[in-house]
Amino acid sequence: MSETMSADETGRGAPALAQLRAATSGICDVIPLTADDDFHVSTATMAFGNALLIESFATALEYNRTPAHVARGGLDHYQVVLCLHGEMQFASGRREVTLRPGDICLIDMAQPNRTVLTGADDARAHHMALILPRPLLAPRLAHPDSATASSLPAGHLHARLLASQFAALWRPTEPDAGAPNATIEATIEAMADIVAGAAGSVVDVNGTIERAERHLYLAMIKRHIAANLDIEALTAQELCRRFQISRASLYRLFEDDGGLARYVQEQRLNRALMLLISPASRDRRLIDLAVDLQFSSDSTFVRAFRRQFGLTPGEIRSMSAAWIRDHGQEPGPDELLHRLGRH
């Protein structure tokens, strides 16, 4: 499941409105709720294989997907919509729901619907939508043709979990951004399980949702750890407080990683490896590197590093310098570790 990103700034005023209408003519009617000259919409899209993540900002407007649009076919998908700013009123048949910041809603695009977006405090409405193909989500739903308008309020645990994954998938600079395709795919599958649980799952809800929760919690905590490796408070107590889970639950999450403490140390050592092979950190003293990564001393750091990689930090630096001389460029960690394996 590869990822690509594109931005599509449609601009302002009547030309932007005409452009948006042309782009969506086969999907829905676009009705501005402002004067044409005040109209403004911008979107950006990230693709993950057959799933799409869309972020949009818009002045007040209405999207009307009529039976004629549905009959044309070509859009047999679900949307999982996260409201970030403003308000979204959604109606499909007799089902109606109003979303406010933090709320999440499931929309079945195979059915006629009407969506009204309004901003707040003179700002544009801000939403994100995860577009899932029907074959991914429908088999998880007990009633796939009547799940539209199912929603989760902002304060619900599952809404918070899903919102954190929207943010993580969107930011390419997140530690997970370079994760294997299987990791991204598993995250989207877990999000689909959470959504199905809210809408009515076809399988054992408790077991499926519990597994999805574990996956999303673990991904969320690991991102936090990766972003704070140079901060001392990565203790079980701090993480339990931050993510509002019990110590026993936290330890169970990291059982497959050899335990929380081992995982944190391995990530700090991996960060140290990246810094050591970077020319920008070539003159950085080992004691400073060790202290920044929360090791008690440079000797403790060197021993842990040798256990992890089989060489000392100094030997890694020498090997990196030799690679740069031979190849004229900085080695990646995989290239360097491949050379370590040969040695």
C-alpha positions as CSV (number, residue, x, y, z in Angstrom):
1,M,0.0,0.0,0.0
2,S,2.1,2.9,-1.3
3,E,1.5,6.5,-0.4
4,T,1.5,9.5,-2.6
5,M,0.4,13.1,-1.8
6,S,-0.9,15.8,-4.0
7,A,-2.2,19.3,-3.3
8,D,-5.0,21.0,-5.2
9,E,-5.5,24.6,-4.2
10,T,-8.6,25.7,-6.1
11,G,-8.4,29.3,-5.0
12,R,-11.0,32.0,-4.5
13,G,-14.0,33.5,-6.1
14,A,-16.2,32.6,-9.0
15,P,-13.3,30.9,-11.0
16,A,-12.6,28.6,-8.0
17,L,-16.2,27.7,-7.7
18,A,-16.4,26.9,-11.4
19,Q,-13.3,24.8,-11.2
20,L,-14.7,22.8,-8.2
21,R,-18.0,22.3,-9.9
22,A,-16.3,21.0,-13.0
23,A,-14.2,18.6,-11.0
24,T,-17.2,17.2,-9.0
25,S,-19.9,17.4,-11.6
26,G,-20.2,13.6,-11.7
27,I,-20.2,13.2,-7.9
28,C,-22.4,16.0,-6.5
29,D,-23.8,19.5,-6.9
30,V,-21.8,22.3,-5.2
31,I,-23.9,25.2,-3.8
32,P,-22.0,28.0,-2.2
33,L,-23.6,29.6,0.9
34,T,-21.6,32.8,0.4
35,A,-21.4,35.3,-2.4
36,D,-19.4,33.8,-5.3
37,D,-16.7,36.3,-4.9
38,D,-16.2,35.3,-1.2
39,F,-16.0,31.6,-2.1
40,H,-12.8,29.8,-1.1
41,V,-11.9,26.1,-1.0
42,S,-8.7,24.2,-0.8
43,T,-8.0,20.5,-0.7
44,A,-5.0,18.1,-0.5
45,T,-5.0,14.4,-1.0
46,M,-2.8,11.5,0.2
47,A,-3.2,8.1,-1.4
48,F,-2.5,4.8,0.5
49,G,-3.0,2.1,-2.1
50,N,-6.8,1.9,-2.6
51,A,-7.6,4.3,0.3
52,L,-7.5,8.1,0.2
53,L,-7.1,10.7,2.9
54,I,-8.4,14.2,2.0
55,E,-8.0,17.4,4.0
56,S,-10.2,20.3,3.0
57,F,-10.8,23.9,4.0
58,A,-13.9,25.7,2.7
59,T,-16.2,28.7,3.2
60,A,-19.8,27.8,3.9
61,L,-21.2,25.5,1.1
62,E,-23.5,22.6,0.4
63,Y,-22.7,19.3,-1.4
64,N,-25.8,17.6,-2.8
65,R,-25.3,14.1,-4.0
66,T,-28.6,13.3,-5.8
67,P,-30.0,9.9,-6.9
68,A,-29.0,10.9,-10.5
69,H,-25.3,11.2,-9.3
70,V,-25.5,7.8,-7.6
71,A,-27.1,6.2,-10.7
72,R,-24.1,7.3,-12.7
73,G,-22.0,4.9,-10.6
74,G,-18.2,5.1,-10.2
75,L,-18.2,6.0,-6.5
76,D,-19.0,3.0,-4.4
77,H,-17.1,4.1,-1.3
78,Y,-17.5,5.0,2.3
79,Q,-16.1,8.2,3.8
80,V,-15.0,8.4,7.4
81,V,-15.2,12.1,8.2
82,L,-13.4,13.9,11.0
83,C,-14.6,17.5,11.8
84,L,-11.8,19.7,12.9
85,H,-13.3,23.2,12.7
86,G,-16.7,24.6,12.1
87,E,-19.8,22.4,11.7
88,M,-21.0,19.8,9.3
89,Q,-24.7,18.9,8.9
90,F,-25.2,15.6,7.0
91,A,-28.4,14.0,5.9
92,S,-29.2,10.8,4.0
93,G,-32.8,9.7,3.8
94,R,-34.3,10.0,7.3
95,R,-30.9,10.0,8.9
96,E,-29.4,13.3,10.0
97,V,-26.3,14.1,12.1
98,T,-24.5,17.3,13.0
99,L,-20.7,17.1,13.5
100,R,-18.7,19.5,15.6
101,P,-14.9,19.6,16.2
102,G,-13.6,16.1,17.1
103,D,-16.8,14.3,16.0
104,I,-16.5,11.5,13.4
105,C,-19.1,10.2,11.0
106,L,-19.5,7.4,8.5
107,I,-20.9,8.3,5.1
108,D,-22.0,5.8,2.5
109,M,-21.4,7.4,-0.9
110,A,-23.5,4.8,-2.7
111,Q,-26.6,6.6,-1.3
112,P,-28.0,10.1,-2.0
113,N,-27.0,12.6,0.7
114,R,-26.7,16.2,1.5
115,T,-23.8,17.9,3.4
116,V,-23.7,21.5,4.6
117,L,-20.4,22.9,5.8
118,T,-20.1,26.0,7.9
119,G,-17.1,27.6,9.6
120,A,-16.8,29.3,12.9
121,D,-15.2,32.6,14.1
122,D,-15.0,33.8,10.5
123,A,-12.7,30.8,9.7
124,R,-13.3,28.2,7.0
125,A,-14.7,24.8,7.8
126,H,-11.9,22.3,8.2
127,H,-12.5,18.5,7.7
128,M,-10.5,15.4,6.9
129,A,-12.0,12.3,5.2
130,L,-10.7,8.8,4.9
131,I,-12.1,7.3,1.7
132,L,-12.4,3.5,1.9
133,P,-13.5,1.2,-0.9
134,R,-16.6,-0.8,-0.2
135,P,-14.9,-4.2,-0.3
136,L,-12.7,-3.0,2.6
137,L,-15.4,-1.8,5.0
138,A,-18.7,-3.5,3.9
139,P,-17.7,-7.1,5.0
140,R,-17.1,-5.7,8.5
141,L,-20.6,-4.2,8.8
142,A,-23.6,-6.1,9.9
143,H,-25.8,-3.8,7.8
144,P,-23.5,-2.2,5.1
145,D,-26.4,-0.5,3.3
146,S,-27.8,1.3,6.4
147,A,-24.6,2.3,8.2
148,T,-24.5,5.8,6.8
149,A,-24.6,8.7,9.4
150,S,-23.3,6.4,12.2
151,S,-21.2,8.8,14.3
152,L,-18.8,9.0,17.3
153,P,-18.8,12.1,19.5
154,A,-15.5,13.9,20.2
155,G,-15.2,12.7,23.8
156,H,-15.5,9.0,22.9
157,L,-12.4,6.9,23.3
158,H,-12.7,5.6,19.8
159,A,-13.1,9.0,18.3
160,R,-9.9,10.1,20.0
161,L,-8.1,7.0,18.7
162,L,-9.3,7.6,15.1
163,A,-8.4,11.3,15.2
164,S,-4.9,10.5,16.3
165,Q,-4.5,8.2,13.3
166,F,-5.9,10.8,10.9
167,A,-3.2,13.1,12.1
168,A,-0.4,10.5,12.0
169,L,-1.3,9.3,8.5
170,W,-1.4,12.9,7.2
171,R,2.0,14.1,8.3
172,P,4.8,12.6,6.2
173,T,7.3,13.7,8.8
174,E,5.8,11.5,11.5
175,P,8.0,8.6,12.6
176,D,5.5,6.2,11.1
177,A,5.8,7.8,7.7
178,G,8.6,5.7,6.6
179,A,7.0,2.5,8.0
180,P,6.6,-0.5,5.8
181,N,3.5,-0.6,3.7
182,A,2.1,-3.5,5.8
183,T,2.2,-1.2,8.9
184,I,0.2,1.5,7.1
185,E,-2.2,-1.1,5.8
186,A,-2.7,-2.6,9.2
187,T,-3.4,0.8,10.7
188,I,-6.1,1.5,8.1
189,E,-7.6,-2.0,8.7
190,A,-7.7,-1.2,12.4
191,M,-9.4,2.1,11.8
192,A,-12.0,0.2,9.7
193,D,-12.6,-2.2,12.6
194,I,-13.2,0.7,15.0
195,V,-15.6,2.4,12.5
196,A,-17.4,-0.9,12.0
197,G,-17.8,-1.3,15.7
198,A,-19.5,2.1,15.9
199,A,-21.8,1.4,13.0
200,G,-22.5,-2.3,13.9
201,S,-20.0,-5.0,13.2
202,V,-20.8,-8.3,11.5
203,V,-18.3,-10.1,13.7
204,D,-17.6,-10.5,17.4
205,V,-17.4,-6.8,18.2
206,N,-15.6,-7.0,21.5
207,G,-12.7,-9.2,20.2
208,T,-12.3,-7.2,17.0
209,I,-12.4,-3.8,18.6
210,E,-10.1,-4.8,21.3
211,R,-7.5,-5.9,18.8
212,A,-8.0,-2.7,16.8
213,E,-7.7,-0.6,20.0
214,R,-4.4,-2.3,20.9
215,H,-3.0,-1.7,17.4
216,L,-3.9,2.0,17.4
217,Y,-2.8,2.6,21.0
218,L,0.5,1.0,20.3
219,A,1.0,3.0,17.1
220,M,0.1,6.2,19.0
221,I,2.4,5.5,21.9
222,K,5.3,4.5,19.7
223,R,4.9,7.8,17.8
224,H,5.1,9.7,21.0
225,I,8.2,7.7,22.1
226,A,9.9,8.4,18.7
227,A,9.2,12.1,19.0
228,N,10.5,12.3,22.6
229,L,13.6,10.1,22.8
230,D,15.6,13.0,24.2
231,I,13.1,13.6,27.0
232,E,13.7,11.7,30.2
233,A,10.0,11.2,31.1
234,L,9.3,8.1,28.9
235,T,8.6,6.1,32.0
236,A,5.6,3.7,32.4
237,Q,4.1,6.2,34.9
238,E,4.3,9.1,32.4
239,L,3.0,7.1,29.5
240,C,0.1,5.7,31.5
241,R,-0.9,9.2,32.6
242,R,-0.6,10.7,29.2
243,F,-2.6,7.9,27.4
244,Q,-4.9,7.1,30.3
245,I,-4.3,3.4,30.4
246,S,-3.2,1.1,33.2
247,R,0.3,0.0,33.8
248,A,-0.7,-3.7,33.1
249,S,-2.2,-2.7,29.8
250,L,0.9,-0.7,28.8
251,Y,3.2,-3.6,29.5
252,R,0.9,-6.0,27.5
253,L,1.2,-3.7,24.5
254,F,5.0,-4.0,24.5
255,E,5.3,-7.7,25.2
256,D,6.1,-8.5,21.6
257,D,8.8,-5.8,21.6
258,G,10.6,-7.3,24.6
259,G,9.1,-4.9,27.1
260,L,8.7,-1.1,27.3
261,A,12.1,-0.3,28.7
262,R,13.9,-2.5,26.1
263,Y,11.9,-0.9,23.3
264,V,12.7,2.7,24.4
265,Q,16.4,1.9,24.7
266,E,16.5,0.2,21.3
267,Q,14.8,3.3,19.7
268,R,17.4,5.6,21.4
269,L,20.2,3.4,20.1
270,N,18.7,3.5,16.6
271,R,18.5,7.3,16.9
272,A,22.1,7.3,18.0
273,L,23.1,5.3,14.9
274,M,21.4,7.8,12.6
275,L,23.2,10.7,14.3
276,L,26.6,8.9,14.2
277,I,26.4,8.3,10.5
278,S,25.3,11.9,9.8
279,P,28.1,14.3,8.7
280,A,26.2,17.1,10.5
281,S,26.9,15.3,13.9
282,R,30.4,14.2,13.1
283,D,32.0,16.5,15.7
284,R,29.4,15.9,18.4
285,R,31.0,14.4,21.5
286,L,29.9,10.9,22.6
287,I,29.2,12.1,26.1
288,D,26.9,14.8,24.8
289,L,25.1,12.3,22.5
290,A,24.7,9.9,25.5
291,V,23.3,12.5,27.8
292,D,20.9,13.9,25.2
293,L,19.5,10.3,24.7
294,Q,19.1,9.9,28.5
295,F,22.0,7.4,29.1
296,S,23.6,7.8,32.5
297,S,27.2,8.0,31.1
298,D,29.1,7.6,27.9
299,S,30.5,4.2,29.0
300,T,26.9,2.9,29.6
301,F,26.0,4.2,26.2
302,V,29.0,2.6,24.5
303,R,28.3,-0.8,26.1
304,A,24.6,-0.7,25.1
305,F,25.5,0.4,21.6
306,R,28.0,-2.4,21.1
307,R,25.4,-5.0,22.4
308,Q,22.9,-3.6,19.8
309,F,25.1,-3.3,16.7
310,G,28.3,-5.3,17.4
311,L,30.6,-2.2,17.1
312,T,31.4,0.8,19.2
313,P,30.1,4.3,18.2
314,G,33.6,5.3,17.2
315,E,33.9,2.3,14.8
316,I,30.5,3.2,13.3
317,R,31.8,6.8,12.7
318,S,34.9,5.5,11.0
319,M,32.9,3.1,8.8
320,S,30.5,6.0,7.9
321,A,33.4,8.2,7.0
322,A,34.9,5.5,4.8
323,W,31.6,5.0,3.0
324,I,31.4,8.7,2.2
325,R,34.9,8.6,0.8
326,D,34.1,5.6,-1.3
327,H,30.6,6.6,-2.5
328,G,30.6,10.4,-2.2
329,Q,27.3,10.4,-0.2
330,E,26.0,9.7,3.3
331,P,25.1,6.1,3.9
332,G,21.6,5.1,4.9
333,P,21.2,2.9,7.9
334,D,20.3,-0.2,5.8
335,E,23.4,0.2,3.7
336,L,25.6,0.6,6.8
337,L,24.1,-2.3,8.6
338,H,24.5,-4.4,5.4
339,R,28.2,-3.6,5.5
340,L,28.2,-4.5,9.2
341,G,26.7,-7.9,8.4
342,R,29.5,-8.5,5.9
343,H,32.1,-7.7,8.5
